Amino acid sequence: MIRRTLTAAAALAAMLMLDGASQAATSITRQCIRQERSVLVACRRKCTDDFRSAQAACFGPGSVCAGQCQTANLACLKGPDDILDVCLNGDLDAQPPTTGCRQLLDAKLEICRLNDPNPDTCANKARLEDLQCRLACTDAVDELRFTCTSQFQDCLASCASCRTPTDCPQ
């Protein structure tokens, strides 16, 4: 809840800073920003994967157990993560294709740029609606993700009590 509130506040602050800059961002600029955002996401994924690998080793005799907990947690999170991804990004392969928050924002910003007499106000309203859309997406999976996280923490706690690999839960 706190993370979501901080994210919302940061997004709102960024939106207000962009108020006068909405016309300055050309399609080339937006494309470049999207590309760099993709690089950032890939970098975060790699760091997360590296952390997960290293984390299991911290459990000493329970490292195999911790690895099994991580595998189970990733499987548990796949469902909520897939739901969140479709909500945010849409699914063009679905029948019929679905539109996500990002596509809706892009379409609204384009309409603001081309048709609105006050494009800055229009763009800010579109960004606020996008923020509300993204928050609704995360709200939709919060309970599922919380369940996975609770199970993962319980599993890791049982691994931490291993004195030898044979003491670990199977």
C-alpha positions as CSV (number, residue, x, y, z in Angstrom):
1,M,0.0,0.0,0.0
2,I,2.8,2.4,0.9
3,R,4.7,1.5,-2.3
4,R,1.6,2.2,-4.3
5,T,1.0,5.5,-2.6
6,L,4.6,6.6,-3.2
7,T,4.4,5.5,-6.8
8,A,1.2,7.4,-7.3
9,A,2.8,10.5,-5.7
10,A,5.9,10.3,-7.9
11,A,3.8,9.8,-11.0
12,L,1.6,12.8,-10.1
13,A,4.7,14.9,-9.5
14,A,6.2,13.8,-12.8
15,M,2.9,14.6,-14.6
16,L,2.9,18.1,-13.2
17,M,6.5,18.7,-14.2
18,L,5.6,17.6,-17.7
19,D,2.7,20.0,-17.9
20,G,4.5,22.5,-20.2
21,A,6.7,19.8,-21.9
22,S,3.9,17.7,-23.4
23,Q,4.2,19.4,-26.8
24,A,8.0,19.2,-26.7
25,A,8.1,15.4,-26.6
26,T,8.1,14.4,-30.2
27,S,7.3,10.8,-31.3
28,I,11.0,10.2,-31.7
29,T,11.6,11.4,-28.2
30,R,8.8,9.2,-26.8
31,Q,10.1,6.2,-28.8
32,C,13.6,6.8,-27.4
33,I,12.3,7.0,-23.8
34,R,10.3,3.8,-24.3
35,Q,13.4,2.0,-25.6
36,E,15.5,3.2,-22.7
37,R,12.8,2.2,-20.3
38,S,13.0,-1.3,-21.8
39,V,16.7,-1.4,-21.2
40,L,16.1,-0.4,-17.5
41,V,13.5,-3.1,-17.1
42,A,15.8,-5.7,-18.6
43,C,18.6,-4.5,-16.2
44,R,16.3,-4.8,-13.2
45,R,15.3,-8.3,-14.2
46,K,18.9,-9.4,-14.5
47,C,19.8,-7.9,-11.1
48,T,16.7,-9.6,-9.6
49,D,17.7,-13.0,-11.1
50,D,21.3,-12.5,-9.8
51,F,20.0,-11.7,-6.3
52,R,17.7,-14.8,-6.3
53,S,20.6,-17.0,-7.2
54,A,22.8,-15.5,-4.5
55,Q,20.1,-15.4,-1.9
56,A,19.6,-19.2,-1.9
57,A,23.3,-19.7,-1.2
58,C,23.0,-17.6,2.0
59,F,21.0,-20.4,3.6
60,G,24.0,-22.7,3.8
61,P,22.7,-26.2,4.4
62,G,19.3,-25.0,3.5
63,S,20.3,-23.6,0.1
64,V,18.6,-26.4,-1.8
65,C,15.4,-25.8,0.3
66,A,15.6,-22.0,-0.4
67,G,16.0,-22.7,-4.1
68,Q,12.9,-24.8,-4.0
69,C,11.1,-22.0,-2.2
70,Q,12.1,-19.5,-4.9
71,T,11.0,-21.9,-7.7
72,A,7.6,-22.3,-6.0
73,N,7.3,-18.6,-5.4
74,L,8.0,-17.8,-9.1
75,A,5.4,-20.3,-10.1
76,C,2.9,-18.8,-7.7
77,L,3.6,-15.2,-9.0
78,K,3.3,-16.2,-12.7
79,G,-0.5,-16.0,-12.6
80,P,-0.7,-12.5,-11.0
81,D,2.2,-11.2,-13.1
82,D,0.5,-12.4,-16.3
83,I,-2.7,-10.7,-15.2
84,L,-0.9,-7.5,-14.4
85,D,1.0,-7.6,-17.7
86,V,-2.2,-7.9,-19.8
87,C,-3.9,-5.2,-17.8
88,L,-1.0,-2.8,-18.3
89,N,0.1,-3.7,-21.8
90,G,-2.9,-5.4,-23.4
91,D,-2.8,-8.6,-25.3
92,L,-2.8,-8.3,-29.1
93,D,-2.8,-12.1,-29.5
94,A,-6.1,-12.5,-27.6
95,Q,-9.3,-12.9,-29.4
96,P,-10.5,-10.2,-29.5
97,P,-7.3,-8.3,-28.8
98,T,-7.3,-6.3,-25.5
99,T,-6.0,-2.9,-24.9
100,G,-3.9,-2.1,-21.8
101,C,-3.3,1.1,-19.9
102,R,-0.3,2.0,-21.9
103,Q,-2.1,1.8,-25.3
104,L,-5.0,3.8,-23.9
105,L,-2.6,6.5,-22.7
106,D,-0.8,6.7,-26.0
107,A,-4.1,7.0,-27.9
108,K,-5.3,9.7,-25.5
109,L,-2.1,11.7,-25.7
110,E,-2.2,11.5,-29.5
111,I,-5.8,12.8,-29.5
112,C,-4.8,15.6,-27.1
113,R,-1.9,16.6,-29.4
114,L,-3.9,16.6,-32.6
115,N,-7.4,17.7,-31.6
116,D,-7.6,19.4,-28.2
117,P,-7.5,23.3,-28.0
118,N,-5.7,22.9,-24.6
119,P,-3.4,20.0,-25.2
120,D,-1.4,20.4,-21.9
121,T,-4.6,20.1,-19.7
122,C,-5.8,17.3,-21.9
123,A,-2.5,15.4,-21.6
124,N,-2.4,15.9,-17.8
125,K,-5.9,14.5,-17.6
126,A,-4.9,11.5,-19.7
127,R,-1.9,10.9,-17.5
128,L,-4.0,11.0,-14.4
129,E,-6.4,8.5,-16.0
130,D,-3.4,6.3,-16.9
131,L,-2.3,6.4,-13.3
132,Q,-5.7,5.4,-12.1
133,C,-5.8,2.6,-14.7
134,R,-2.4,1.3,-13.5
135,L,-3.4,1.4,-9.8
136,A,-6.5,-0.6,-10.7
137,C,-4.3,-3.2,-12.4
138,T,-2.1,-3.5,-9.3
139,D,-5.1,-3.6,-7.0
140,A,-6.5,-6.5,-9.0
141,V,-3.5,-8.7,-8.2
142,D,-2.5,-7.4,-4.7
143,E,-4.2,-10.2,-2.8
144,L,-2.8,-12.9,-5.0
145,R,0.7,-11.5,-4.8
146,F,0.4,-11.1,-1.0
147,T,-0.5,-14.8,-0.7
148,C,2.5,-15.8,-2.8
149,T,4.8,-13.6,-0.7
150,S,3.5,-15.0,2.6
151,Q,3.9,-18.6,1.4
152,F,7.5,-17.7,0.2
153,Q,8.4,-16.1,3.6
154,D,7.1,-19.1,5.5
155,C,9.0,-21.5,3.2
156,L,12.3,-19.6,3.6
157,A,11.8,-19.5,7.4
158,S,11.7,-23.2,7.4
159,C,14.9,-23.4,5.4
160,A,16.7,-21.1,7.7
161,S,16.3,-23.6,10.6
162,C,18.3,-26.4,8.7
163,R,21.5,-27.4,10.4
164,T,22.2,-30.1,7.8
165,P,20.6,-30.7,4.4
166,T,18.8,-33.7,5.9
167,D,17.1,-31.4,8.5
168,C,15.4,-29.4,5.7
169,P,11.8,-29.8,4.8
170,Q,11.2,-31.6,1.6
